[in-house]
Amino acid sequence: MFTDADGKTVLLDYKTDHFGREQLRTPGAVEEILSERYAGQLAYYRYAAEQLLCRPVDEVRIYSFALGYDF
């Protein structure tokens, strides 16, 4: 978790899931898979962070090592 230059609180979760070459040819599909797979987990993380910080988390992002970027 960090605060960006605009003062927004960002929760970033790193994922190491592996995907085949065929899947990686369609990055949007991999993003959708990861988003669906971890939606519940990230909701819990967001809730916990907001309780600890006593303020809302502005953005939740996933960094995929397979894709090499966050979304």
TORGU-43777 format. One record per atom (N, C-alpha, C): residue in three letters; atom name; x, y, z. Coordinates in nm, 2 decimals, m for minus. Atoms other than C-alpha are relative to their C-alpha. Layout:
% TORGU-43777
PT  residuo  atomo      px      py      pz
PT      Ala     CA       X       Y       Z
...
END
This chain:
% TORGU-43777
PT  residuo  atomo      px      py      pz
PT      Met      N    0.08   m0.12    0.00
PT      Met     CA    0.00    0.00    0.00
PT      Met      C    0.09    0.12    0.00
PT      Phe      N   m0.07   m0.12    0.01
PT      Phe     CA    0.12    0.35   m0.08
PT      Phe      C   m0.09    0.12   m0.03
PT      Thr      N    0.07   m0.12    0.04
PT      Thr     CA    0.01    0.71   m0.13
PT      Thr      C    0.07    0.05   m0.12
PT      Asp      N   m0.06   m0.05    0.12
PT      Asp     CA    0.07    0.83   m0.48
PT      Asp      C    0.02    0.15    0.00
PT      Ala      N   m0.04   m0.14    0.01
PT      Ala     CA    0.18    1.18   m0.59
PT      Ala      C   m0.13    0.09    0.01
PT      Asp      N    0.12   m0.07   m0.01
PT      Asp     CA   m0.19    1.29   m0.60
PT      Asp      C   m0.07   m0.01    0.14
PT      Gly      N    0.06    0.02   m0.13
PT      Gly     CA   m0.25    1.18   m0.24
PT      Gly      C   m0.10   m0.11    0.01
PT      Lys      N    0.09    0.12    0.00
PT      Lys     CA   m0.45    0.87   m0.33
PT      Lys      C    0.07   m0.11    0.07
PT      Thr      N   m0.04    0.12   m0.07
PT      Thr     CA   m0.42    0.56   m0.12
PT      Thr      C   m0.02   m0.11   m0.10
PT      Val      N    0.00    0.11    0.10
PT      Val     CA   m0.33    0.27   m0.35
PT      Val      C    0.04   m0.13    0.06
PT      Leu      N   m0.03    0.14   m0.05
PT      Leu     CA   m0.34   m0.10   m0.25
PT      Leu      C    0.04   m0.08   m0.13
PT      Leu      N   m0.06    0.07    0.11
PT      Leu     CA   m0.12   m0.30   m0.48
PT      Leu      C    0.03   m0.14    0.04
PT      Asp      N   m0.03    0.13   m0.04
PT      Asp     CA   m0.11   m0.68   m0.47
PT      Asp      C    0.07   m0.07   m0.12
PT      Tyr      N   m0.09    0.07    0.10
PT      Tyr     CA    0.16   m0.88   m0.65
PT      Tyr      C   m0.05   m0.14   m0.02
PT      Lys      N    0.05    0.13    0.03
PT      Lys     CA    0.05   m1.20   m0.83
PT      Lys      C    0.11   m0.07   m0.09
PT      Thr      N   m0.10    0.07    0.07
PT      Thr     CA    0.28   m1.47   m0.95
PT      Thr      C   m0.06   m0.12   m0.09
PT      Asp      N    0.06    0.10    0.08
PT      Asp     CA    0.03   m1.68   m1.15
PT      Asp      C    0.07   m0.02   m0.13
PT      His      N   m0.06    0.03    0.12
PT      His     CA    0.17   m1.85   m1.45
PT      His      C   m0.11   m0.02   m0.11
PT      Phe      N    0.09    0.02    0.11
PT      Phe     CA    0.00   m1.85   m1.79
PT      Phe      C    0.08   m0.05   m0.12
PT      Gly      N   m0.06    0.06    0.12
PT      Gly     CA    0.07   m2.03   m2.12
PT      Gly      C    0.03    0.11   m0.10
PT      Arg      N   m0.03   m0.09    0.10
PT      Arg     CA    0.21   m1.85   m2.42
PT      Arg      C   m0.12    0.05   m0.07
PT      Glu      N    0.12   m0.03    0.07
PT      Glu     CA   m0.12   m1.86   m2.59
PT      Glu      C   m0.09    0.10    0.08
PT      Gln      N    0.08   m0.09   m0.08
PT      Gln     CA   m0.30   m1.69   m2.30
PT      Gln      C    0.07    0.14    0.01
PT      Leu      N   m0.08   m0.13   m0.01
PT      Leu     CA   m0.02   m1.42   m2.28
PT      Leu      C   m0.01    0.08   m0.12
PT      Arg      N    0.01   m0.08    0.13
PT      Arg     CA   m0.09   m1.32   m2.64
PT      Arg      C   m0.12    0.09    0.01
PT      Thr      N    0.12   m0.08   m0.02
PT      Thr     CA   m0.42   m1.17   m2.51
PT      Thr      C    0.01    0.05    0.14
PT      Pro      N   m0.01   m0.05   m0.13
PT      Pro     CA   m0.32   m0.96   m2.21
PT      Pro      C   m0.13    0.04    0.07
PT      Gly      N    0.13   m0.03   m0.05
PT      Gly     CA   m0.67   m0.84   m2.16
PT      Gly      C   m0.07   m0.12    0.07
PT      Ala      N    0.06    0.13   m0.05
PT      Ala     CA   m0.79   m1.20   m2.11
PT      Ala      C    0.07   m0.04    0.14
PT      Val      N   m0.07    0.03   m0.13
PT      Val     CA   m0.52   m1.25   m1.84
PT      Val      C   m0.04    0.09    0.11
PT      Glu      N    0.05   m0.10   m0.09
PT      Glu     CA   m0.62   m0.93   m1.67
PT      Glu      C   m0.14   m0.04    0.06
PT      Glu      N    0.13    0.05   m0.04
PT      Glu     CA   m0.98   m1.06   m1.66
PT      Glu      C    0.00   m0.12    0.09
PT      Ile      N   m0.01    0.12   m0.09
PT      Ile     CA   m0.88   m1.40   m1.52
PT      Ile      C    0.05    0.04    0.14
PT      Leu      N   m0.06   m0.04   m0.13
PT      Leu     CA   m0.67   m1.24   m1.25
PT      Leu      C   m0.10    0.08    0.08
PT      Ser      N    0.10   m0.09   m0.07
PT      Ser     CA   m0.94   m0.98   m1.16
PT      Ser      C   m0.11   m0.09    0.06
PT      Glu      N    0.11    0.08   m0.05
PT      Glu     CA   m1.21   m1.25   m1.13
PT      Glu      C    0.06   m0.10    0.11
PT      Arg      N   m0.06    0.10   m0.09
PT      Arg     CA   m0.98   m1.50   m0.95
PT      Arg      C    0.03    0.07    0.14
PT      Tyr      N   m0.04   m0.06   m0.13
PT      Tyr     CA   m0.88   m1.25   m0.68
PT      Tyr      C   m0.09    0.11    0.05
PT      Ala      N    0.09   m0.10   m0.04
PT      Ala     CA   m1.18   m1.02   m0.65
PT      Ala      C   m0.04   m0.01    0.15
PT      Gly      N    0.03    0.02   m0.14
PT      Gly     CA   m1.28   m1.16   m0.32
PT      Gly      C    0.11    0.03    0.10
PT      Gln      N   m0.12   m0.03   m0.08
PT      Gln     CA   m0.93   m1.15   m0.17
PT      Gln      C    0.03    0.15    0.01
PT      Leu      N   m0.03   m0.14    0.00
PT      Leu     CA   m0.88   m0.79   m0.28
PT      Leu      C   m0.10    0.08    0.07
PT      Ala      N    0.10   m0.07   m0.08
PT      Ala     CA   m1.21   m0.69   m0.13
PT      Ala      C    0.03   m0.01    0.15
PT      Tyr      N   m0.04    0.02   m0.14
PT      Tyr     CA   m1.10   m0.83    0.20
PT      Tyr      C    0.12    0.09    0.04
PT      Tyr      N   m0.11   m0.09   m0.02
PT      Tyr     CA   m0.77   m0.65    0.17
PT      Tyr      C   m0.04    0.15    0.01
PT      Arg      N    0.05   m0.14    0.00
PT      Arg     CA   m0.94   m0.32    0.09
PT      Arg      C   m0.07    0.03    0.13
PT      Tyr      N    0.08   m0.02   m0.12
PT      Tyr     CA   m1.18   m0.36    0.38
PT      Tyr      C    0.10    0.01    0.12
PT      Ala      N   m0.10    0.00   m0.11
PT      Ala     CA   m0.89   m0.44    0.63
PT      Ala      C    0.08    0.13    0.00
PT      Ala      N   m0.08   m0.12    0.01
PT      Ala     CA   m0.68   m0.15    0.50
PT      Ala      C   m0.09    0.13    0.04
PT      Glu      N    0.08   m0.12   m0.03
PT      Glu     CA   m0.97    0.10    0.53
PT      Glu      C   m0.03    0.00    0.15
PT      Gln      N    0.02    0.01   m0.15
PT      Gln     CA   m1.04   m0.02    0.89
PT      Gln      C    0.13    0.05    0.07
PT      Leu      N   m0.13   m0.04   m0.06
PT      Leu     CA   m0.67    0.03    0.98
PT      Leu      C    0.03    0.15   m0.02
PT      Leu      N   m0.03   m0.14    0.03
PT      Leu     CA   m0.64    0.37    0.81
PT      Leu      C   m0.10    0.10    0.04
PT      Cys      N    0.12   m0.08   m0.03
PT      Cys     CA   m0.98    0.50    0.90
PT      Cys      C   m0.03    0.10   m0.11
PT      Arg      N    0.02   m0.08    0.13
PT      Arg     CA   m1.01    0.63    0.54
PT      Arg      C   m0.02   m0.10   m0.11
PT      Pro      N    0.02    0.09    0.11
PT      Pro     CA   m1.11    0.49    0.21
PT      Pro      C    0.13   m0.03   m0.08
PT      Val      N   m0.11    0.03    0.09
PT      Val     CA   m0.86    0.31   m0.02
PT      Val      C   m0.06    0.05   m0.14
PT      Asp      N    0.05   m0.06    0.12
PT      Asp     CA   m0.89    0.50   m0.35
PT      Asp      C    0.01   m0.09   m0.12
PT      Glu      N   m0.03    0.09    0.11
PT      Glu     CA   m0.75    0.23   m0.58
PT      Glu      C    0.06   m0.13    0.04
PT      Val      N   m0.06    0.13   m0.02
PT      Val     CA   m0.68   m0.14   m0.58
PT      Val      C    0.05   m0.05   m0.13
PT      Arg      N   m0.06    0.04    0.13
PT      Arg     CA   m0.44   m0.27   m0.84
PT      Arg      C    0.07   m0.14    0.02
PT      Ile      N   m0.08    0.13    0.00
PT      Ile     CA   m0.28   m0.61   m0.93
PT      Ile      C    0.12    0.02   m0.09
PT      Tyr      N   m0.12    0.01    0.08
PT      Tyr     CA    0.08   m0.64   m1.05
PT      Tyr      C    0.01   m0.14   m0.03
PT      Ser      N   m0.01    0.14    0.05
PT      Ser     CA    0.11   m0.95   m1.26
PT      Ser      C    0.15   m0.02   m0.05
PT      Phe      N   m0.14    0.03    0.05
PT      Phe     CA    0.47   m1.09   m1.29
PT      Phe      C    0.00   m0.06   m0.14
PT      Ala      N    0.01    0.07    0.13
PT      Ala     CA    0.35   m1.29   m1.59
PT      Ala      C   m0.01    0.11   m0.11
PT      Leu      N    0.02   m0.11    0.10
PT      Leu     CA    0.24   m0.97   m1.77
PT      Leu      C    0.11    0.11    0.01
PT      Gly      N   m0.10   m0.10   m0.02
PT      Gly     CA    0.51   m0.74   m1.63
PT      Gly      C   m0.05    0.14    0.02
PT      Tyr      N    0.05   m0.13   m0.03
PT      Tyr     CA    0.28   m0.46   m1.54
PT      Tyr      C   m0.12   m0.01    0.10
PT      Asp      N    0.11    0.00   m0.09
PT      Asp     CA    0.00   m0.36   m1.30
PT      Asp      C   m0.12    0.06   m0.08
PT      Phe      N    0.13   m0.05    0.06
PT      Phe     CA   m0.37   m0.29   m1.38
PT      Phe      C   m0.10    0.01    0.11
END
